Amino acid sequence: MPILKRIGEKTYELDLRGYVCPYTQMYTPQALPKLPKGSVPKVLIDNQPSIENTKSAAQKGGTLSISLNSRSGVWYI
C-alpha cells in the first residue's frame, strides 16, 4: 500500500506511480481523511487513463480544489 508522506508544512504526497485503476481511485479516498484539516494533498500518477477516475475519487474524498500538472510523464493532482 502506498505511503502518505509529508513534504511541506501543510503539503502531503501520495505517490501512486506504478499503480493503475482501480488502485489509484481506491487509495486516494482512503488517504485523504488521514490528513489534518487545511492540508494540501498531492497525488502522483504515471498512468494517464487513471487521471479522471482519481480526480473524481479525490473530490468524493473531500478535496475542494483540484489542479492537474504533468511533468516527465507523471501527473500531479
N, C-alpha and C positions, 0 to 999 in steps of 0.2 A: 504494500500500500504506500502511496506517495506521502511525503512528509510536508507539512505546512511549516515554512521557515520564515522567521522574522528577518527582514533585510533592511529595515529602517525604523525610525521611531514609531511610525504607525503603519508601515507597509509590510505586508506579508506575501510570500510567494508560494504558490502551489505548482510544482514542476510536474507536468503531465506529459513531458516529451517521452515518446516511445509507447504511449497508450493510445488506443483508438476507442471509438464508441462501442459499447455503451459505457466503458470505464470512465472516460473523461466527463460525461454528463452525470455519472453516478458519484464520483469522488468530489466533484465541485460543490454540490449542495451539502455533502457530509462535512466538508471542511469549513464552510463559511460560518456556521453557528458557533464554532470554536473561537472565532476572532473577537477581540474586545470591540465594544461599540465605538464607531468612528474610525475603524481601521480601513486601510486601502488594500484590498486583495489584488494580487497579480497572478493570473493563471497562464502558464506557459504550455503551448501545444505545438507539436510539429506535424500534426495530421490535419490538413486543410478541411477534409469533409467533416471533421468533428467540431469545427468552429461554431456553427449556428446552434447545434444542439447544446454545446457547452455554455454559450451565451444565454440561451433560454434557461438552462439549469441554474446559472448564476442569478438571473433575475428572480426565479422562483425561490432561491435561497436568501433573497433579501437585498441583493446588490441594487442600489438605486441608479447608478450611472455606469454605463459600460462603454469603454472605448476599445478599439481594435487597432493594434500596430503590428507590423511584420518586419522582422529583421533576420536575414540569412536563413529563411525557411522556417523560422519559429514565430508563432503568433502570440502576442501578449494581449490577454483580455483583462 
